[in-house]
Amino acid sequence: MLGPTVVRHYGRAVAVGGPSPRTVLCRLVIANGRFVSIDALVDCLWPHDPPPSARITAQGYLSVLRRTLEPDRAPRQPGRVLVRDGAGYALRLGSRTLDVDQFSRAAAQGRDLLTTGAARSALVRFDVALALWRGRAYADCADHEFVVAESHRLQELRTGALEHRLAALVELGANDTAIAQLRAFLIEHPLRERGWALLAQALYRAGRRGDALAMLREARNRLIDELGVEPGPELAELHRDILDQTLTPRPAAKINGQGAGANAKRTPPQAVGRR
């Protein structure tokens, strides 16, 4: 779901069908195991003017999905993945089936490791988590109303994971790498105070005290101009520490390849329906 919809069966990609079956699959995934009525599926497929055959057509898309998700199911056997009862249809997925769950798990592990000071191990987990993203979340139906809230939630989690990964780089003393990546991050997320704080820390620890103070001034001006607020306590305290030269130094990291995570094993994009 972290990009165009992909379903794998024992590691092999299988056809999901066109946009409509993909939309039905996304709607069922977002329901998170709750039953979705056939009328609700019709509404997400034809939000304004459903055709007279809408319910029958939606049933056909469900049949396509059942064959995709359960290719080994014998005729007339009850579904084990796509199940039905009087309330509608639901997906019964394992805890490691969805790339969304894999991302959330790896990112949470990275945050925990970073909190305990294990920055290098945290960096590996963040790289694993972020490698699962292949594009916009729920890309096949990203403009549908039912997916907007979940898409925004996942994008916010991704941004947080990126920021935590950058914090791990700074903690490791990978200043040059961190500075370059933080500048790119702040172009896309200019109002995230922690990003500015991390950039100022990396500049200071790279021996660029003046540039660090300039970044903090730029952060303050941006927050005042766009939000009408002063920087929060973290930036204010960091400004004092840099002026007083009391910020804790970090030894420069010895990093091979293109970045601190260059040697980390990256997990390829995972399957939506892998079992």
C-alpha positions as a LaTeX table, in Angstrom:
\begin{tabular}{lrrr}
\hline
Residue & $x$ (\AA) & $y$ (\AA) & $z$ (\AA) \\
\hline
Met1 & 0.00 & 0.00 & 0.00 \\
Leu2 & 3.03 & 2.27 & 0.21 \\
Gly3 & 2.86 & 2.97 & $-3.49$ \\
Pro4 & 0.95 & 1.31 & $-6.35$ \\
Thr5 & $-0.91$ & $-1.78$ & $-5.17$ \\
Val6 & 1.15 & $-4.97$ & $-5.41$ \\
Val7 & 0.07 & $-8.43$ & $-4.32$ \\
Arg8 & 2.47 & $-11.35$ & $-4.00$ \\
His9 & 1.69 & $-15.00$ & $-3.39$ \\
Tyr10 & 4.70 & $-16.86$ & $-1.97$ \\
Gly11 & 6.97 & $-14.15$ & $-3.38$ \\
Arg12 & 5.45 & $-14.13$ & $-6.86$ \\
Ala13 & 3.56 & $-11.10$ & $-8.11$ \\
Val14 & $-0.03$ & $-11.85$ & $-9.09$ \\
Ala15 & $-2.45$ & $-9.73$ & $-11.10$ \\
Val16 & $-4.87$ & $-7.63$ & $-9.07$ \\
Gly17 & $-6.95$ & $-6.35$ & $-11.95$ \\
Gly18 & $-7.70$ & $-2.82$ & $-13.07$ \\
Pro19 & $-8.39$ & 0.33 & $-11.05$ \\
Ser20 & $-11.76$ & $-0.82$ & $-9.71$ \\
Pro21 & $-10.62$ & $-4.10$ & $-8.08$ \\
Arg22 & $-7.64$ & $-2.20$ & $-6.68$ \\
Thr23 & $-9.98$ & 0.40 & $-5.20$ \\
Val24 & $-12.04$ & $-2.34$ & $-3.54$ \\
Leu25 & $-8.87$ & $-3.90$ & $-2.14$ \\
Cys26 & $-7.69$ & $-0.56$ & $-0.74$ \\
Arg27 & $-11.08$ & 0.05 & 0.86 \\
Leu28 & $-10.98$ & $-3.34$ & 2.56 \\
Val29 & $-7.39$ & $-2.86$ & 3.75 \\
Ile30 & $-8.21$ & 0.51 & 5.28 \\
Ala31 & $-11.16$ & $-1.09$ & 7.11 \\
Asn32 & $-8.50$ & $-3.02$ & 9.07 \\
Gly33 & $-10.46$ & $-6.24$ & 9.44 \\
Arg34 & $-13.86$ & $-4.61$ & 9.89 \\
Phe35 & $-16.67$ & $-5.69$ & 7.59 \\
Val36 & $-17.52$ & $-3.35$ & 4.71 \\
Ser37 & $-21.00$ & $-3.53$ & 3.25 \\
Ile38 & $-21.57$ & $-3.96$ & $-0.46$ \\
Asp39 & $-23.30$ & $-0.57$ & $-0.48$ \\
Ala40 & $-20.20$ & 1.06 & 1.01 \\
Leu41 & $-18.08$ & $-0.56$ & $-1.71$ \\
Val42 & $-20.47$ & 0.74 & $-4.36$ \\
Asp43 & $-20.17$ & 4.22 & $-2.88$ \\
Cys44 & $-16.37$ & 4.19 & $-3.09$ \\
Leu45 & $-16.46$ & 2.90 & $-6.68$ \\
Trp46 & $-19.19$ & 5.26 & $-7.92$ \\
Pro47 & $-19.47$ & 8.12 & $-5.40$ \\
His48 & $-21.90$ & 10.19 & $-7.49$ \\
Asp49 & $-23.89$ & 8.20 & $-10.01$ \\
Pro50 & $-23.70$ & 4.41 & $-9.62$ \\
Pro51 & $-25.04$ & 2.39 & $-12.57$ \\
Pro52 & $-28.06$ & 0.09 & $-12.09$ \\
Ser53 & $-25.72$ & $-2.92$ & $-12.16$ \\
Ala54 & $-23.38$ & $-1.45$ & $-9.52$ \\
Arg55 & $-23.94$ & $-4.13$ & $-6.86$ \\
Ile56 & $-23.48$ & $-6.99$ & $-9.33$ \\
Thr57 & $-20.35$ & $-5.37$ & $-10.75$ \\
Ala58 & $-18.91$ & $-4.85$ & $-7.27$ \\
Gln59 & $-19.57$ & $-8.52$ & $-6.51$ \\
Gly60 & $-17.59$ & $-9.36$ & $-9.64$ \\
Tyr61 & $-14.63$ & $-7.30$ & $-8.41$ \\
Leu62 & $-14.78$ & $-9.16$ & $-5.10$ \\
Ser63 & $-14.64$ & $-12.45$ & $-6.96$ \\
Val64 & $-11.55$ & $-11.23$ & $-8.83$ \\
Leu65 & $-9.91$ & $-10.30$ & $-5.53$ \\
Arg66 & $-10.78$ & $-13.64$ & $-3.93$ \\
Arg67 & $-9.10$ & $-15.49$ & $-6.79$ \\
Thr68 & $-6.08$ & $-13.22$ & $-6.45$ \\
Leu69 & $-5.77$ & $-13.46$ & $-2.68$ \\
Glu70 & $-6.68$ & $-17.15$ & $-2.36$ \\
Pro71 & $-5.59$ & $-18.88$ & $-5.57$ \\
Asp72 & $-5.46$ & $-22.28$ & $-3.85$ \\
Arg73 & $-8.98$ & $-22.11$ & $-2.41$ \\
Ala74 & $-11.15$ & $-24.98$ & $-3.60$ \\
Pro75 & $-14.58$ & $-24.20$ & $-5.12$ \\
Arg76 & $-17.31$ & $-23.59$ & $-2.52$ \\
Gln77 & $-14.80$ & $-23.53$ & 0.32 \\
Pro78 & $-15.26$ & $-20.59$ & 2.73 \\
Gly79 & $-12.82$ & $-17.77$ & 2.26 \\
Arg80 & $-9.90$ & $-17.51$ & 4.68 \\
Val81 & $-8.47$ & $-14.15$ & 3.56 \\
Leu82 & $-11.46$ & $-12.41$ & 1.99 \\
Val83 & $-14.36$ & $-13.39$ & 4.23 \\
Arg84 & $-18.05$ & $-12.60$ & 4.11 \\
Asp85 & $-20.92$ & $-12.43$ & 6.54 \\
Gly86 & $-24.24$ & $-10.64$ & 6.69 \\
Ala87 & $-22.51$ & $-7.31$ & 7.35 \\
Gly88 & $-20.41$ & $-7.42$ & 4.22 \\
Tyr89 & $-16.79$ & $-8.32$ & 3.39 \\
Ala90 & $-13.54$ & $-8.14$ & 5.34 \\
Leu91 & $-9.89$ & $-9.09$ & 4.98 \\
Arg92 & $-8.18$ & $-11.45$ & 7.42 \\
Leu93 & $-4.49$ & $-10.68$ & 7.04 \\
Gly94 & $-1.48$ & $-11.81$ & 9.04 \\
Ser95 & 0.53 & $-9.30$ & 11.06 \\
Arg96 & 3.37 & $-9.35$ & 8.50 \\
Thr97 & 1.28 & $-9.25$ & 5.34 \\
Leu98 & 0.98 & $-5.52$ & 4.71 \\
Asp99 & 3.92 & $-3.28$ & 3.89 \\
Val100 & 2.18 & $-0.65$ & 6.04 \\
Asp101 & 2.54 & $-2.87$ & 9.10 \\
Gln102 & 6.14 & $-3.73$ & 8.25 \\
Phe103 & 6.96 & $-0.04$ & 7.91 \\
Ser104 & 5.31 & 0.86 & 11.21 \\
Arg105 & 7.10 & $-1.96$ & 13.02 \\
Ala106 & 10.56 & $-1.11$ & 11.66 \\
Ala107 & 10.10 & 2.61 & 12.31 \\
Ala108 & 9.00 & 1.95 & 15.90 \\
Gln109 & 12.06 & $-0.27$ & 16.43 \\
Gly110 & 14.25 & 2.53 & 15.08 \\
Arg111 & 12.72 & 5.07 & 17.46 \\
Asp112 & 13.23 & 2.76 & 20.43 \\
Leu113 & 16.86 & 2.12 & 19.49 \\
Leu114 & 17.52 & 5.83 & 19.00 \\
Thr115 & 16.05 & 6.57 & 22.43 \\
Thr116 & 18.44 & 4.10 & 24.06 \\
Gly117 & 21.47 & 5.57 & 22.27 \\
Ala118 & 21.91 & 2.78 & 19.70 \\
Ala119 & 22.04 & 5.21 & 16.78 \\
Arg120 & 23.74 & 2.91 & 14.28 \\
Ser121 & 21.22 & 0.11 & 14.81 \\
Ala122 & 18.42 & 2.68 & 14.69 \\
Leu123 & 19.70 & 3.91 & 11.33 \\
Val124 & 19.48 & 0.39 & 9.92 \\
Arg125 & 15.87 & 0.01 & 11.05 \\
Phe126 & 14.88 & 3.39 & 9.60 \\
Asp127 & 16.51 & 2.44 & 6.28 \\
Val128 & 14.51 & $-0.80$ & 6.27 \\
Ala129 & 11.30 & 1.08 & 7.03 \\
Leu130 & 11.78 & 3.80 & 4.42 \\
Ala131 & 12.85 & 1.35 & 1.70 \\
Leu132 & 9.31 & $-0.06$ & 1.78 \\
Trp133 & 7.94 & 3.16 & 0.28 \\
Arg134 & 7.51 & 2.99 & $-3.49$ \\
Gly135 & 5.52 & 6.18 & $-4.00$ \\
Arg136 & 2.42 & 7.85 & $-2.63$ \\
Ala137 & 0.51 & 5.76 & $-0.10$ \\
Tyr138 & $-2.52$ & 4.02 & $-1.66$ \\
Ala139 & $-1.40$ & 5.46 & $-5.00$ \\
Asp140 & $-4.07$ & 3.61 & $-7.00$ \\
Cys141 & $-6.90$ & 5.42 & $-5.20$ \\
Ala142 & $-5.17$ & 8.30 & $-3.42$ \\
Asp143 & $-7.81$ & 10.83 & $-4.49$ \\
His144 & $-10.75$ & 8.86 & $-3.14$ \\
Glu145 & $-12.34$ & 10.34 & $-0.05$ \\
Phe146 & $-12.11$ & 7.12 & 1.95 \\
Val147 & $-8.31$ & 7.03 & 1.67 \\
Val148 & $-7.42$ & 10.67 & 2.38 \\
Ala149 & $-7.14$ & 10.44 & 6.18 \\
Glu150 & $-5.12$ & 7.22 & 6.14 \\
Ser151 & $-2.85$ & 8.52 & 3.40 \\
His152 & $-2.12$ & 11.66 & 5.42 \\
Arg153 & $-1.49$ & 9.57 & 8.54 \\
Leu154 & 1.04 & 7.39 & 6.76 \\
Gln155 & 2.77 & 10.35 & 5.13 \\
Glu156 & 3.17 & 11.97 & 8.54 \\
Leu157 & 4.68 & 8.74 & 9.91 \\
Arg158 & 7.06 & 8.62 & 6.94 \\
Thr159 & 8.15 & 12.22 & 7.54 \\
Gly160 & 8.73 & 11.39 & 11.20 \\
Ala161 & 10.81 & 8.35 & 10.28 \\
Leu162 & 12.91 & 10.47 & 7.90 \\
Glu163 & 13.48 & 13.01 & 10.66 \\
His164 & 14.45 & 10.31 & 13.17 \\
Arg165 & 16.84 & 8.84 & 10.62 \\
Leu166 & 18.49 & 12.23 & 10.22 \\
Ala167 & 18.74 & 12.48 & 14.02 \\
Ala168 & 20.57 & 9.14 & 14.00 \\
Leu169 & 23.05 & 10.52 & 11.45 \\
Val170 & 23.71 & 13.56 & 13.63 \\
Glu171 & 24.09 & 11.36 & 16.70 \\
Leu172 & 26.67 & 9.25 & 14.83 \\
Gly173 & 28.66 & 12.34 & 13.91 \\
Ala174 & 28.01 & 11.92 & 10.17 \\
Asn175 & 27.91 & 15.68 & 9.86 \\
Asp176 & 28.51 & 16.20 & 6.14 \\
Thr177 & 25.95 & 13.56 & 5.18 \\
Ala178 & 23.46 & 14.89 & 7.72 \\
Ile179 & 23.88 & 18.50 & 6.59 \\
Ala180 & 23.19 & 17.68 & 2.94 \\
Gln181 & 20.17 & 15.51 & 3.72 \\
Leu182 & 18.75 & 17.94 & 6.29 \\
Arg183 & 18.89 & 20.81 & 3.80 \\
Ala184 & 16.87 & 18.72 & 1.34 \\
Phe185 & 14.47 & 17.68 & 4.12 \\
Leu186 & 13.82 & 21.28 & 5.17 \\
Ile187 & 13.09 & 22.39 & 1.62 \\
Glu188 & 10.16 & 19.96 & 1.71 \\
His189 & 9.28 & 20.49 & 5.40 \\
Pro190 & 10.32 & 24.06 & 6.25 \\
Leu191 & 8.21 & 24.38 & 9.42 \\
Arg192 & 9.57 & 21.36 & 11.29 \\
Glu193 & 11.56 & 22.86 & 14.15 \\
Arg194 & 13.38 & 19.66 & 14.95 \\
Gly195 & 14.77 & 19.54 & 11.42 \\
Trp196 & 16.22 & 23.04 & 11.86 \\
Ala197 & 17.65 & 22.04 & 15.25 \\
Leu198 & 19.32 & 18.97 & 13.79 \\
Leu199 & 20.81 & 21.00 & 10.94 \\
Ala200 & 22.20 & 23.59 & 13.36 \\
Gln201 & 23.70 & 20.83 & 15.52 \\
Ala202 & 25.34 & 19.15 & 12.54 \\
Leu203 & 26.80 & 22.45 & 11.31 \\
Tyr204 & 28.15 & 23.34 & 14.74 \\
Arg205 & 29.73 & 19.92 & 15.21 \\
Ala206 & 31.29 & 20.22 & 11.76 \\
Gly207 & 33.07 & 23.37 & 12.99 \\
Arg208 & 30.66 & 25.76 & 11.27 \\
Arg209 & 29.38 & 27.78 & 14.24 \\
Gly210 & 28.48 & 30.82 & 12.17 \\
Asp211 & 26.46 & 28.75 & 9.71 \\
Ala212 & 24.68 & 27.04 & 12.61 \\
Leu213 & 23.62 & 30.39 & 14.04 \\
Ala214 & 22.54 & 31.55 & 10.59 \\
Met215 & 20.31 & 28.49 & 10.25 \\
Leu216 & 18.67 & 29.24 & 13.59 \\
Arg217 & 18.02 & 32.82 & 12.47 \\
Glu218 & 16.52 & 31.53 & 9.24 \\
Ala219 & 14.32 & 29.11 & 11.21 \\
Arg220 & 13.10 & 31.93 & 13.46 \\
Asn221 & 12.33 & 34.20 & 10.51 \\
Arg222 & 10.47 & 31.40 & 8.71 \\
Leu223 & 8.32 & 30.59 & 11.77 \\
Ile224 & 7.50 & 34.25 & 12.41 \\
Asp225 & 6.74 & 35.03 & 8.75 \\
Glu226 & 4.59 & 31.97 & 8.07 \\
Leu227 & 3.06 & 31.16 & 11.45 \\
Gly228 & 3.49 & 34.33 & 13.50 \\
Val229 & 5.18 & 32.43 & 16.35 \\
Glu230 & 8.60 & 32.42 & 17.97 \\
Pro231 & 10.67 & 29.22 & 17.94 \\
Gly232 & 9.97 & 26.69 & 20.67 \\
Pro233 & 12.17 & 25.85 & 23.67 \\
Glu234 & 14.37 & 23.37 & 21.78 \\
Leu235 & 15.56 & 25.92 & 19.24 \\
Ala236 & 15.92 & 28.65 & 21.88 \\
Glu237 & 18.04 & 26.42 & 24.13 \\
Leu238 & 20.13 & 25.25 & 21.20 \\
His239 & 20.77 & 28.87 & 20.22 \\
Arg240 & 22.09 & 29.59 & 23.72 \\
Asp241 & 24.28 & 26.47 & 23.69 \\
Ile242 & 25.84 & 27.39 & 20.36 \\
Leu243 & 26.46 & 30.98 & 21.46 \\
Asp244 & 28.07 & 29.72 & 24.68 \\
Gln245 & 29.85 & 26.89 & 22.83 \\
Thr246 & 28.52 & 24.35 & 25.31 \\
Leu247 & 26.97 & 21.95 & 22.80 \\
Thr248 & 28.29 & 18.43 & 23.28 \\
Pro249 & 30.66 & 17.51 & 20.43 \\
Arg250 & 30.43 & 14.24 & 18.52 \\
Pro251 & 33.38 & 12.44 & 16.89 \\
Ala252 & 33.22 & 12.33 & 13.11 \\
Ala253 & 31.76 & 9.08 & 11.90 \\
Lys254 & 33.74 & 6.79 & 9.62 \\
Ile255 & 31.25 & 5.96 & 6.90 \\
Asn256 & 31.84 & 4.04 & 3.71 \\
Gly257 & 29.81 & 4.51 & 0.55 \\
Gln258 & 27.40 & 7.35 & $-0.02$ \\
Gly259 & 25.99 & 7.72 & 3.48 \\
Ala260 & 25.84 & 6.41 & 6.98 \\
Gly261 & 23.37 & 3.81 & 5.95 \\
Ala262 & 25.22 & 2.72 & 2.85 \\
Asn263 & 26.23 & $-0.61$ & 4.35 \\
Ala264 & 22.83 & $-1.30$ & 5.86 \\
Lys265 & 20.92 & $-4.11$ & 4.25 \\
Arg266 & 17.93 & $-2.56$ & 2.51 \\
Thr267 & 14.75 & $-4.53$ & 2.34 \\
Pro268 & 13.12 & $-4.40$ & $-1.12$ \\
Pro269 & 9.51 & $-3.22$ & $-1.42$ \\
Gln270 & 7.28 & $-5.79$ & 0.21 \\
Ala271 & 4.07 & $-7.27$ & $-1.07$ \\
Val272 & 0.69 & $-6.08$ & $-0.05$ \\
Gly273 & $-0.75$ & $-9.58$ & 0.06 \\
Arg274 & 2.35 & $-11.65$ & 0.75 \\
Arg275 & 1.69 & $-14.81$ & 2.70 \\
\hline
\end{tabular}
